[in-house]
Amino acid sequence: MRNYEGVRNPQTRELVLGAFFILLGLVIPFIFHTTGLLGTVFLPMHFPILIAGFYLKPSTSLIVGAVTPFLSSIMTGMPVFMPMAPIMVCELAAYGLVTSLLANRKSWNAYFVLVAAMIVGRIVAGLAVAVLVALFGVQLNPVLFVTGGIVTGLPGILLQLLLIPLFISRFKRGVEAND
């Protein structure tokens, strides 16, 4: 997907798309929270990060995943800075990195890429919880945190698996039609 043929400055494209995905990662959850929709159920910040991995380099995707929850926490208070923001920084950075690394392989479909990224991201979130417990005495159980997040976020996970591959295939076809 990262075909820079015909683009005069691929670094500019990467920077603009990275900023765009960060913006989406701020605006979509803000809309969810201000309208009373449940962010912990529908995982609105996860969508732009996972999509970014299909269009950006691994390093940029990692940065987008790390910066978005941090900025959102500072700007809106969601996620709550401690302990959720550091956990989400780690989790979403892993989502962006893994999605980008795996999406570059032509033989792997979007569903495999998404499921692998979600698994790695949840493992990283569990490890982040363990670090917060050890360093700051945060009262969370890493295993319960991860399993609870999966159960609570199941509607969002299912929507990600349904909508992201559709978006990617449609967007790719649209880009190819304009070339």
C-alpha positions as YAML, in Angstrom:
chain: A
units: angstrom
residues:
- id: 1
  name: MET
  ca: [0.00, 0.00, 0.00]
- id: 2
  name: ARG
  ca: [2.90, 2.37, 0.55]
- id: 3
  name: ASN
  ca: [3.51, 3.15, -3.11]
- id: 4
  name: TYR
  ca: [5.22, 6.52, -3.38]
- id: 5
  name: GLU
  ca: [5.50, 6.43, -7.17]
- id: 6
  name: GLY
  ca: [4.64, 9.83, -8.56]
- id: 7
  name: VAL
  ca: [4.80, 11.53, -5.16]
- id: 8
  name: ARG
  ca: [7.40, 14.28, -5.21]
- id: 9
  name: ASN
  ca: [8.11, 14.17, -1.50]
- id: 10
  name: PRO
  ca: [7.16, 10.94, 0.27]
- id: 11
  name: GLN
  ca: [8.28, 12.36, 3.64]
- id: 12
  name: THR
  ca: [5.69, 15.12, 3.32]
- id: 13
  name: ARG
  ca: [3.01, 12.57, 2.45]
- id: 14
  name: GLU
  ca: [3.98, 10.48, 5.48]
- id: 15
  name: LEU
  ca: [3.92, 13.52, 7.78]
- id: 16
  name: VAL
  ca: [0.56, 14.78, 6.51]
- id: 17
  name: LEU
  ca: [-1.08, 11.34, 6.73]
- id: 18
  name: GLY
  ca: [0.39, 10.81, 10.20]
- id: 19
  name: ALA
  ca: [-1.04, 14.14, 11.37]
- id: 20
  name: PHE
  ca: [-4.39, 13.26, 9.76]
- id: 21
  name: PHE
  ca: [-4.61, 9.94, 11.62]
- id: 22
  name: ILE
  ca: [-3.68, 11.65, 14.90]
- id: 23
  name: LEU
  ca: [-6.44, 14.20, 14.26]
- id: 24
  name: LEU
  ca: [-8.95, 11.40, 13.62]
- id: 25
  name: GLY
  ca: [-7.74, 9.70, 16.80]
- id: 26
  name: LEU
  ca: [-8.57, 12.87, 18.73]
- id: 27
  name: VAL
  ca: [-11.84, 13.88, 17.05]
- id: 28
  name: ILE
  ca: [-13.63, 10.52, 16.85]
- id: 29
  name: PRO
  ca: [-13.26, 9.68, 20.57]
- id: 30
  name: PHE
  ca: [-14.17, 13.28, 21.46]
- id: 31
  name: ILE
  ca: [-17.44, 12.89, 19.54]
- id: 32
  name: PHE
  ca: [-18.08, 9.58, 21.29]
- id: 33
  name: HIS
  ca: [-17.49, 11.04, 24.75]
- id: 34
  name: THR
  ca: [-19.48, 14.24, 24.20]
- id: 35
  name: THR
  ca: [-22.49, 12.35, 22.82]
- id: 36
  name: GLY
  ca: [-22.51, 9.80, 25.62]
- id: 37
  name: LEU
  ca: [-21.41, 6.84, 23.50]
- id: 38
  name: LEU
  ca: [-19.21, 4.38, 25.35]
- id: 39
  name: GLY
  ca: [-15.58, 4.67, 24.31]
- id: 40
  name: THR
  ca: [-14.57, 1.59, 26.30]
- id: 41
  name: VAL
  ca: [-17.11, -0.46, 24.35]
- id: 42
  name: PHE
  ca: [-16.61, 0.87, 20.81]
- id: 43
  name: LEU
  ca: [-12.87, 1.74, 21.06]
- id: 44
  name: PRO
  ca: [-13.05, 4.80, 18.79]
- id: 45
  name: MET
  ca: [-9.38, 5.73, 19.17]
- id: 46
  name: HIS
  ca: [-8.26, 2.29, 17.98]
- id: 47
  name: PHE
  ca: [-9.79, 2.64, 14.49]
- id: 48
  name: PRO
  ca: [-7.55, 5.42, 13.10]
- id: 49
  name: ILE
  ca: [-4.43, 3.87, 14.60]
- id: 50
  name: LEU
  ca: [-5.11, 0.47, 13.07]
- id: 51
  name: ILE
  ca: [-5.97, 2.06, 9.71]
- id: 52
  name: ALA
  ca: [-2.81, 4.20, 9.84]
- id: 53
  name: GLY
  ca: [-0.71, 1.04, 9.95]
- id: 54
  name: PHE
  ca: [-1.96, 0.08, 6.50]
- id: 55
  name: TYR
  ca: [-0.82, 3.39, 4.96]
- id: 56
  name: LEU
  ca: [2.20, 4.55, 6.96]
- id: 57
  name: LYS
  ca: [5.72, 3.30, 7.62]
- id: 58
  name: PRO
  ca: [6.22, 1.31, 10.86]
- id: 59
  name: SER
  ca: [8.07, 4.14, 12.61]
- id: 60
  name: THR
  ca: [5.37, 6.68, 11.75]
- id: 61
  name: SER
  ca: [2.58, 4.29, 12.71]
- id: 62
  name: LEU
  ca: [4.24, 3.67, 16.07]
- id: 63
  name: ILE
  ca: [4.52, 7.42, 16.69]
- id: 64
  name: VAL
  ca: [0.88, 8.01, 15.67]
- id: 65
  name: GLY
  ca: [-0.20, 5.26, 18.07]
- id: 66
  name: ALA
  ca: [1.87, 6.65, 20.94]
- id: 67
  name: VAL
  ca: [1.11, 10.35, 20.46]
- id: 68
  name: THR
  ca: [-2.66, 10.09, 19.97]
- id: 69
  name: PRO
  ca: [-3.74, 8.83, 23.43]
- id: 70
  name: PHE
  ca: [-1.19, 11.10, 25.12]
- id: 71
  name: LEU
  ca: [-2.53, 14.21, 23.33]
- id: 72
  name: SER
  ca: [-6.12, 13.13, 23.90]
- id: 73
  name: SER
  ca: [-5.47, 12.71, 27.61]
- id: 74
  name: ILE
  ca: [-3.91, 16.16, 27.87]
- id: 75
  name: MET
  ca: [-6.53, 17.90, 25.71]
- id: 76
  name: THR
  ca: [-9.75, 16.17, 26.82]
- id: 77
  name: GLY
  ca: [-8.94, 14.20, 29.96]
- id: 78
  name: MET
  ca: [-9.77, 10.97, 28.11]
- id: 79
  name: PRO
  ca: [-8.19, 8.58, 28.60]
- id: 80
  name: VAL
  ca: [-7.62, 9.44, 32.24]
- id: 81
  name: PHE
  ca: [-3.94, 10.31, 32.51]
- id: 82
  name: MET
  ca: [-3.06, 7.80, 35.21]
- id: 83
  name: PRO
  ca: [-3.15, 4.88, 34.76]
- id: 84
  name: MET
  ca: [-4.95, 4.66, 31.40]
- id: 85
  name: ALA
  ca: [-2.95, 7.04, 29.20]
- id: 86
  name: PRO
  ca: [0.41, 5.24, 29.62]
- id: 87
  name: ILE
  ca: [-1.28, 1.89, 29.03]
- id: 88
  name: MET
  ca: [-3.00, 3.13, 25.88]
- id: 89
  name: VAL
  ca: [0.18, 4.80, 24.64]
- id: 90
  name: CYS
  ca: [1.92, 1.41, 24.77]
- id: 91
  name: GLU
  ca: [-1.05, -0.54, 23.38]
- id: 92
  name: LEU
  ca: [-1.79, 1.78, 20.46]
- id: 93
  name: ALA
  ca: [1.88, 2.22, 19.60]
- id: 94
  name: ALA
  ca: [2.04, -1.58, 19.33]
- id: 95
  name: TYR
  ca: [-1.12, -1.58, 17.18]
- id: 96
  name: GLY
  ca: [0.40, 0.92, 14.76]
- id: 97
  name: LEU
  ca: [3.78, -0.78, 14.59]
- id: 98
  name: VAL
  ca: [2.51, -4.34, 14.17]
- id: 99
  name: THR
  ca: [-0.19, -3.37, 11.67]
- id: 100
  name: SER
  ca: [2.35, -1.51, 9.55]
- id: 101
  name: LEU
  ca: [4.95, -4.28, 9.70]
- id: 102
  name: LEU
  ca: [2.44, -6.97, 8.73]
- id: 103
  name: ALA
  ca: [0.44, -4.94, 6.19]
- id: 104
  name: ASN
  ca: [3.59, -4.57, 4.10]
- id: 105
  name: ARG
  ca: [3.43, -8.32, 3.36]
- id: 106
  name: LYS
  ca: [1.30, -8.78, 0.28]
- id: 107
  name: SER
  ca: [0.30, -12.38, 1.08]
- id: 108
  name: TRP
  ca: [-1.38, -11.58, 4.43]
- id: 109
  name: ASN
  ca: [-4.94, -10.36, 4.40]
- id: 110
  name: ALA
  ca: [-6.28, -7.48, 6.47]
- id: 111
  name: TYR
  ca: [-8.10, -9.74, 8.94]
- id: 112
  name: PHE
  ca: [-4.92, -11.59, 9.87]
- id: 113
  name: VAL
  ca: [-3.03, -8.30, 10.20]
- id: 114
  name: LEU
  ca: [-5.72, -6.80, 12.45]
- id: 115
  name: VAL
  ca: [-6.07, -9.85, 14.70]
- id: 116
  name: ALA
  ca: [-2.29, -10.14, 15.09]
- id: 117
  name: ALA
  ca: [-1.99, -6.43, 15.91]
- id: 118
  name: MET
  ca: [-4.83, -6.66, 18.44]
- id: 119
  name: ILE
  ca: [-3.25, -9.65, 20.17]
- id: 120
  name: VAL
  ca: [0.19, -8.02, 20.37]
- id: 121
  name: GLY
  ca: [-1.36, -4.71, 21.48]
- id: 122
  name: ARG
  ca: [-3.28, -6.39, 24.31]
- id: 123
  name: ILE
  ca: [-0.16, -8.25, 25.44]
- id: 124
  name: VAL
  ca: [1.75, -4.97, 25.46]
- id: 125
  name: ALA
  ca: [-1.09, -3.35, 27.43]
- id: 126
  name: GLY
  ca: [-0.85, -6.15, 30.00]
- id: 127
  name: LEU
  ca: [2.90, -5.63, 30.27]
- id: 128
  name: ALA
  ca: [2.37, -1.88, 30.69]
- id: 129
  name: VAL
  ca: [-0.05, -2.58, 33.54]
- id: 130
  name: ALA
  ca: [2.53, -4.87, 35.16]
- id: 131
  name: VAL
  ca: [5.15, -2.10, 34.93]
- id: 132
  name: LEU
  ca: [2.75, 0.45, 36.46]
- id: 133
  name: VAL
  ca: [1.96, -1.99, 39.28]
- id: 134
  name: ALA
  ca: [5.66, -2.54, 39.96]
- id: 135
  name: LEU
  ca: [6.77, 1.09, 39.70]
- id: 136
  name: PHE
  ca: [3.78, 3.02, 41.03]
- id: 137
  name: GLY
  ca: [1.72, 0.49, 42.96]
- id: 138
  name: VAL
  ca: [-1.24, 0.90, 40.60]
- id: 139
  name: GLN
  ca: [-4.06, -1.34, 41.80]
- id: 140
  name: LEU
  ca: [-4.69, -3.32, 38.62]
- id: 141
  name: ASN
  ca: [-4.27, -6.97, 37.75]
- id: 142
  name: PRO
  ca: [-2.66, -7.22, 34.28]
- id: 143
  name: VAL
  ca: [-4.51, -10.40, 33.29]
- id: 144
  name: LEU
  ca: [-7.89, -9.13, 34.50]
- id: 145
  name: PHE
  ca: [-7.25, -5.78, 32.82]
- id: 146
  name: VAL
  ca: [-6.58, -7.40, 29.45]
- id: 147
  name: THR
  ca: [-9.43, -9.91, 29.61]
- id: 148
  name: GLY
  ca: [-11.84, -7.26, 30.91]
- id: 149
  name: GLY
  ca: [-10.81, -4.93, 28.09]
- id: 150
  name: ILE
  ca: [-11.46, -7.62, 25.51]
- id: 151
  name: VAL
  ca: [-14.86, -8.53, 26.94]
- id: 152
  name: THR
  ca: [-15.97, -4.90, 27.34]
- id: 153
  name: GLY
  ca: [-14.54, -3.87, 23.97]
- id: 154
  name: LEU
  ca: [-15.88, -6.85, 22.02]
- id: 155
  name: PRO
  ca: [-18.41, -4.73, 20.07]
- id: 156
  name: GLY
  ca: [-15.60, -2.37, 19.05]
- id: 157
  name: ILE
  ca: [-13.29, -5.26, 18.15]
- id: 158
  name: LEU
  ca: [-15.99, -6.80, 15.95]
- id: 159
  name: LEU
  ca: [-16.66, -3.43, 14.29]
- id: 160
  name: GLN
  ca: [-12.93, -3.02, 13.63]
- id: 161
  name: LEU
  ca: [-12.79, -6.44, 11.99]
- id: 162
  name: LEU
  ca: [-15.85, -5.61, 9.90]
- id: 163
  name: LEU
  ca: [-15.24, -1.98, 8.92]
- id: 164
  name: ILE
  ca: [-11.46, -1.58, 8.61]
- id: 165
  name: PRO
  ca: [-10.98, -4.18, 5.83]
- id: 166
  name: LEU
  ca: [-13.93, -2.64, 3.96]
- id: 167
  name: PHE
  ca: [-12.47, 0.84, 4.32]
- id: 168
  name: ILE
  ca: [-9.03, -0.29, 3.19]
- id: 169
  name: SER
  ca: [-10.33, -2.13, 0.13]
- id: 170
  name: ARG
  ca: [-12.59, 0.77, -0.90]
- id: 171
  name: PHE
  ca: [-9.89, 3.37, -0.32]
- id: 172
  name: LYS
  ca: [-7.36, 1.32, -2.29]
- id: 173
  name: ARG
  ca: [-9.79, 0.96, -5.21]
- id: 174
  name: GLY
  ca: [-10.50, 4.70, -5.11]
- id: 175
  name: VAL
  ca: [-6.79, 5.55, -5.17]
- id: 176
  name: GLU
  ca: [-6.17, 3.11, -8.04]
- id: 177
  name: ALA
  ca: [-9.09, 4.60, -10.01]
- id: 178
  name: ASN
  ca: [-7.56, 8.09, -9.68]
- id: 179
  name: ASP
  ca: [-4.07, 7.01, -10.80]
...
